[in-house]
Amino acid sequence: MRNMSYIIGAIVVVGALWFGAKEWPGEDRSPLVATEQPAPGVEAAKEPQVARRTPAEEQGPLGAMLARRVMGSADAPVTMEEFSSLTCPHCATFHREALPKIKKAYIDTGKVKLIYNDFLTRPVALALAAAMLARCGKPERYFGFLEILFRGQQSWATSKDPRKELERVARFGGIGKAEFDACLNNEALLKGIQERVGEAQTRFGIESTPTFLIDGVKVTGPLPFEDFQTVIEEALKSKK
């Protein structure tokens, strides 16, 4: 019932975004919203992997939009799961500072694959709408679209007219006006994202953004590259 209440509330707030409202009704009552100020650190995770959907569940247009987004080789020995919100300043810091170094040292060299998971921080309407738009674009443009959203976060996330700003950003992701409208009206996609958020919170204790699971080790906060490097190197050693 709590999950369903949140889904209904999320539909309301996306509607508020769509019609240009300045406030987002009901956000403080949302039970599945992460905090934006994680306590940085490294600890053993409850489980090493996020539950995956079966191939049958990822078929069709909706399945393609909800399918996991992976940066790097599928055969990489170490899996790095990221749980971030597109309205989270700490997540933008990670994508701006640590991720390029992780990509160069480990992802591009085939040692690590990064799986991005949507998780929401306030304002929920904007976080949800941005996550939906990223998934409505072509899969091969997904991480490029995320980079644009994170780098331009201050512009669109604090705009007096977020709908207009997101329309502008969406064009960079190859999403035209008609596709933009259809995407934000896609209740099935909205519910699918919310199910993933609920699963991450209830099964894996994800409470703040950004949070990472690196082969069973939970890392919280936009830590320096060197801290991620230490965890990744330990994970690589365990594979030998």
The 8 nearest C-alpha neighbors of each residue, nearest first, counted from 0:
[[1, 3, 2, 4, 5, 6, 7, 30],
 [2, 0, 4, 3, 5, 30, 6, 29],
 [1, 3, 5, 0, 4, 6, 197, 30],
 [4, 2, 6, 0, 5, 1, 7, 8],
 [5, 3, 1, 7, 2, 6, 0, 8],
 [4, 6, 8, 2, 3, 7, 29, 9],
 [7, 5, 3, 9, 8, 4, 190, 2],
 [8, 6, 10, 4, 5, 9, 3, 11],
 [7, 9, 5, 11, 6, 10, 4, 12],
 [8, 10, 6, 12, 11, 7, 5, 13],
 [11, 9, 7, 13, 8, 12, 14, 6],
 [10, 12, 8, 14, 9, 13, 15, 7],
 [11, 13, 15, 124, 9, 14, 23, 10],
 [14, 12, 124, 16, 15, 10, 11, 9],
 [13, 15, 17, 11, 12, 16, 10, 18],
 [14, 16, 12, 20, 13, 18, 17, 19],
 [17, 15, 13, 19, 14, 18, 20, 124],
 [16, 18, 14, 15, 19, 13, 162, 183],
 [19, 17, 15, 16, 20, 14, 162, 13],
 [18, 20, 16, 17, 15, 21, 160, 162],
 [19, 21, 15, 22, 18, 16, 23, 17],
 [20, 22, 19, 23, 159, 15, 16, 160],
 [23, 21, 20, 24, 15, 16, 12, 19],
 [22, 24, 12, 26, 15, 25, 124, 21],
 [25, 23, 26, 22, 12, 11, 15, 8],
 [24, 26, 28, 27, 8, 23, 29, 12],
 [27, 25, 28, 29, 24, 23, 123, 122],
 [26, 28, 29, 25, 30, 24, 121, 32],
 [27, 29, 26, 25, 30, 5, 8, 31],
 [28, 30, 26, 27, 5, 31, 32, 25],
 [31, 29, 32, 28, 5, 1, 2, 27],
 [32, 30, 29, 197, 33, 196, 200, 5],
 [31, 33, 120, 119, 30, 29, 34, 121],
 [34, 32, 207, 120, 206, 119, 35, 208],
 [33, 35, 207, 36, 120, 206, 208, 32],
 [34, 36, 208, 207, 87, 37, 120, 33],
 [37, 35, 34, 38, 207, 208, 89, 220],
 [38, 36, 207, 220, 39, 35, 219, 208],
 [37, 39, 220, 40, 219, 36, 207, 218],
 [40, 38, 220, 219, 37, 222, 221, 41],
 [39, 41, 219, 218, 38, 42, 220, 222],
 [40, 42, 218, 217, 219, 216, 43, 39],
 [43, 41, 217, 216, 44, 218, 40, 219],
 [42, 44, 216, 217, 215, 45, 41, 46],
 [45, 43, 217, 216, 215, 46, 42, 47],
 [44, 46, 203, 43, 47, 215, 204, 217],
 [45, 47, 44, 48, 215, 203, 49, 216],
 [215, 48, 46, 214, 44, 212, 45, 216],
 [47, 49, 46, 50, 215, 214, 212, 80],
 [48, 50, 51, 47, 199, 46, 203, 80],
 [51, 49, 48, 52, 198, 199, 202, 195],
 [52, 50, 49, 53, 67, 48, 54, 66],
 [51, 53, 56, 54, 57, 50, 55, 66],
 [52, 54, 56, 55, 51, 57, 58, 50],
 [55, 53, 57, 56, 58, 52, 62, 51],
 [54, 56, 53, 57, 58, 52, 62, 59],
 [57, 55, 53, 54, 58, 52, 62, 59],
 [62, 58, 56, 54, 55, 66, 63, 53],
 [57, 59, 62, 55, 56, 63, 54, 60],
 [58, 60, 62, 61, 63, 57, 56, 64],
 [61, 59, 63, 62, 64, 58, 57, 65],
 [62, 60, 64, 63, 59, 65, 188, 58],
 [57, 61, 63, 58, 65, 59, 64, 60],
 [62, 64, 60, 66, 61, 65, 57, 59],
 [63, 65, 61, 134, 62, 66, 135, 60],
 [66, 64, 62, 63, 61, 67, 191, 134],
 [67, 65, 63, 64, 62, 57, 68, 52],
 [66, 68, 69, 65, 114, 115, 116, 51],
 [67, 69, 114, 115, 66, 70, 138, 141],
 [68, 70, 114, 113, 71, 67, 112, 115],
 [71, 69, 113, 112, 114, 68, 72, 106],
 [72, 70, 112, 106, 69, 73, 107, 113],
 [71, 73, 74, 75, 109, 112, 70, 111],
 [72, 74, 75, 71, 112, 69, 70, 76],
 [75, 73, 72, 76, 109, 112, 110, 71],
 [74, 76, 110, 111, 109, 72, 73, 77],
 [75, 77, 110, 74, 111, 78, 238, 235],
 [78, 76, 111, 75, 214, 110, 112, 79],
 [79, 77, 112, 214, 111, 213, 113, 80],
 [78, 80, 213, 113, 212, 112, 114, 81],
 [79, 81, 114, 212, 211, 113, 115, 213],
 [80, 82, 211, 115, 116, 210, 114, 83],
 [83, 81, 116, 210, 209, 118, 117, 211],
 [84, 82, 209, 118, 208, 117, 90, 81],
 [85, 83, 119, 118, 87, 86, 120, 117],
 [84, 86, 126, 87, 149, 83, 129, 148],
 [87, 85, 126, 84, 156, 88, 120, 152],
 [86, 88, 84, 90, 89, 85, 35, 120],
 [89, 87, 91, 90, 92, 86, 35, 152],
 [90, 88, 92, 91, 87, 221, 93, 209],
 [91, 89, 93, 87, 92, 209, 88, 83],
 [90, 92, 88, 149, 94, 89, 93, 95],
 [93, 91, 89, 95, 90, 94, 96, 88],
 [92, 94, 221, 90, 97, 96, 91, 95],
 [95, 93, 98, 91, 92, 96, 97, 90],
 [94, 96, 92, 93, 91, 97, 98, 99],
 [95, 97, 93, 94, 92, 98, 99, 100],
 [98, 96, 224, 93, 100, 99, 223, 101],
 [97, 99, 101, 94, 100, 102, 93, 96],
 [100, 98, 102, 101, 97, 103, 96, 95],
 [99, 101, 103, 98, 102, 97, 104, 224],
 [102, 100, 98, 104, 99, 103, 105, 97],
 [103, 101, 106, 99, 100, 105, 104, 107],
 [102, 104, 100, 107, 101, 105, 99, 106],
 [105, 103, 101, 102, 100, 106, 108, 107],
 [104, 106, 110, 108, 111, 102, 101, 107],
 [107, 105, 102, 111, 71, 109, 108, 112],
 [106, 108, 103, 109, 102, 105, 71, 104],
 [107, 109, 105, 106, 110, 104, 103, 111],
 [110, 108, 75, 106, 107, 72, 111, 105],
 [109, 111, 75, 105, 108, 106, 76, 77],
 [112, 110, 77, 106, 75, 105, 78, 109],
 [111, 113, 71, 78, 70, 75, 106, 72],
 [112, 114, 79, 70, 69, 80, 78, 115],
 [115, 113, 69, 80, 68, 81, 79, 70],
 [114, 116, 81, 68, 80, 82, 113, 69],
 [117, 115, 82, 81, 118, 83, 114, 80],
 [118, 116, 83, 82, 84, 130, 119, 196],
 [117, 119, 84, 83, 196, 82, 116, 120],
 [120, 118, 84, 32, 126, 33, 123, 117],
 [121, 119, 33, 32, 123, 84, 122, 34],
 [122, 120, 123, 119, 126, 86, 32, 26],
 [121, 123, 124, 125, 120, 126, 86, 23],
 [122, 124, 121, 126, 125, 120, 127, 119],
 [125, 123, 13, 12, 127, 126, 122, 128],
 [124, 126, 128, 127, 123, 122, 129, 156],
 [127, 125, 123, 129, 86, 85, 124, 128],
 [126, 128, 130, 124, 125, 129, 123, 131],
 [127, 129, 125, 131, 130, 126, 124, 132],
 [128, 130, 132, 126, 131, 127, 125, 133],
 [131, 129, 127, 133, 128, 132, 126, 134],
 [132, 130, 128, 134, 129, 133, 127, 135],
 [133, 131, 135, 129, 134, 130, 128, 182],
 [134, 132, 130, 131, 135, 136, 141, 129],
 [133, 135, 64, 131, 132, 136, 130, 141],
 [136, 134, 132, 133, 64, 131, 182, 137],
 [137, 135, 134, 133, 172, 174, 138, 173],
 [136, 138, 140, 139, 141, 135, 134, 173],
 [139, 137, 141, 140, 136, 134, 68, 64],
 [138, 140, 137, 141, 142, 143, 136, 68],
 [139, 141, 143, 138, 137, 142, 144, 172],
 [142, 140, 138, 144, 143, 139, 133, 145],
 [143, 141, 145, 144, 140, 146, 139, 70],
 [142, 144, 146, 140, 145, 141, 147, 172],
 [143, 145, 141, 147, 142, 146, 172, 140],
 [146, 144, 142, 148, 143, 147, 149, 141],
 [145, 147, 143, 149, 144, 148, 150, 142],
 [146, 148, 144, 150, 145, 149, 151, 143],
 [149, 147, 145, 151, 146, 150, 152, 144],
 [148, 150, 152, 91, 146, 151, 147, 145],
 [151, 149, 147, 152, 148, 146, 91, 95],
 [150, 152, 148, 149, 154, 153, 147, 155],
 [151, 153, 149, 154, 156, 150, 148, 155],
 [154, 152, 156, 151, 157, 155, 150, 158],
 [153, 155, 152, 151, 156, 157, 158, 164],
 [154, 156, 158, 164, 157, 161, 152, 153],
 [157, 155, 152, 153, 158, 154, 86, 161],
 [158, 156, 155, 153, 154, 159, 161, 152],
 [157, 159, 155, 161, 160, 156, 154, 164],
 [158, 160, 161, 157, 21, 155, 19, 156],
 [159, 161, 158, 162, 163, 164, 19, 155],
 [162, 160, 164, 158, 163, 155, 165, 159],
 [163, 161, 165, 164, 160, 166, 16, 17],
 [162, 164, 166, 161, 165, 160, 167, 155],
 [165, 163, 161, 167, 155, 166, 162, 168],
 [164, 166, 168, 162, 167, 163, 169, 161],
 [167, 165, 169, 163, 164, 168, 162, 170],
 [166, 168, 164, 165, 169, 170, 163, 171],
 [167, 169, 165, 170, 171, 166, 164, 172],
 [170, 168, 166, 172, 174, 171, 167, 165],
 [169, 171, 174, 173, 172, 168, 167, 175],
 [172, 170, 169, 173, 168, 174, 167, 144],
 [171, 173, 169, 170, 174, 144, 136, 140],
 [172, 174, 170, 171, 175, 169, 136, 137],
 [175, 173, 170, 169, 172, 178, 179, 136],
 [176, 174, 178, 177, 170, 179, 173, 169],
 [175, 177, 179, 178, 180, 174, 166, 170],
 [176, 178, 180, 179, 175, 181, 174, 182],
 [179, 177, 181, 175, 180, 176, 174, 182],
 [178, 180, 176, 182, 177, 181, 175, 174],
 [181, 179, 177, 178, 182, 183, 176, 184],
 [182, 180, 178, 184, 179, 183, 185, 177],
 [181, 183, 179, 185, 184, 180, 178, 135],
 [182, 184, 185, 180, 181, 179, 128, 131],
 [185, 183, 181, 182, 186, 180, 14, 13],
 [184, 186, 182, 188, 183, 187, 181, 189],
 [187, 185, 189, 188, 184, 190, 10, 183],
 [188, 186, 190, 189, 185, 191, 61, 192],
 [187, 189, 191, 186, 190, 185, 192, 61],
 [190, 188, 186, 192, 187, 191, 193, 185],
 [189, 191, 193, 187, 192, 188, 186, 194],
 [192, 190, 188, 194, 193, 189, 187, 195],
 [191, 193, 195, 189, 194, 190, 188, 196],
 [194, 192, 196, 190, 195, 191, 197, 189],
 [195, 193, 197, 191, 196, 192, 198, 190],
 [194, 196, 198, 192, 193, 197, 199, 191],
 [197, 195, 193, 199, 194, 198, 118, 200],
 [198, 196, 194, 200, 195, 199, 201, 193],
 [197, 199, 195, 201, 200, 196, 202, 194],
 [200, 198, 196, 203, 197, 202, 205, 201],
 [199, 201, 205, 204, 197, 198, 203, 202],
 [200, 202, 198, 204, 199, 203, 197, 205],
 [203, 201, 198, 199, 200, 204, 205, 197],
 [202, 204, 199, 205, 200, 201, 45, 46],
 [203, 205, 200, 201, 202, 206, 199, 45],
 [204, 206, 200, 203, 199, 207, 210, 201],
 [207, 205, 33, 204, 200, 34, 208, 32],
 [208, 206, 34, 33, 37, 35, 205, 209],
 [209, 207, 210, 83, 35, 37, 82, 33],
 [208, 210, 83, 90, 220, 82, 207, 219],
 [211, 209, 219, 208, 82, 218, 81, 220],
 [212, 210, 81, 218, 80, 217, 82, 219],
 [213, 211, 217, 80, 216, 79, 215, 214],
 [212, 214, 79, 216, 215, 78, 211, 80],
 [215, 213, 47, 78, 216, 212, 77, 234],
 [47, 214, 216, 44, 213, 212, 46, 43],
 [217, 215, 43, 44, 213, 212, 214, 42],
 [218, 216, 212, 44, 42, 211, 41, 43],
 [217, 219, 41, 211, 40, 210, 212, 216],
 [220, 218, 210, 39, 40, 209, 211, 37],
 [219, 221, 39, 209, 37, 222, 210, 38],
 [222, 220, 93, 89, 92, 209, 90, 223],
 [221, 223, 220, 226, 224, 39, 227, 93],
 [224, 222, 225, 226, 97, 221, 227, 96],
 [223, 225, 97, 227, 226, 228, 222, 100],
 [224, 226, 228, 223, 227, 229, 222, 97],
 [227, 225, 229, 228, 224, 223, 222, 230],
 [228, 226, 224, 230, 229, 225, 231, 223],
 [227, 229, 225, 231, 226, 230, 232, 224],
 [228, 230, 226, 232, 227, 231, 225, 233],
 [231, 229, 233, 227, 228, 232, 234, 226],
 [230, 232, 234, 228, 233, 229, 227, 235],
 [233, 231, 235, 229, 234, 230, 228, 236],
 [234, 232, 236, 230, 231, 235, 229, 237],
 [233, 235, 231, 237, 232, 236, 230, 214],
 [236, 234, 232, 238, 237, 233, 231, 77],
 [237, 235, 233, 238, 234, 239, 232, 231],
 [236, 238, 234, 235, 239, 233, 232, 77],
 [239, 237, 235, 236, 234, 76, 77, 233],
 [238, 236, 237, 235, 234, 76, 233, 232]]
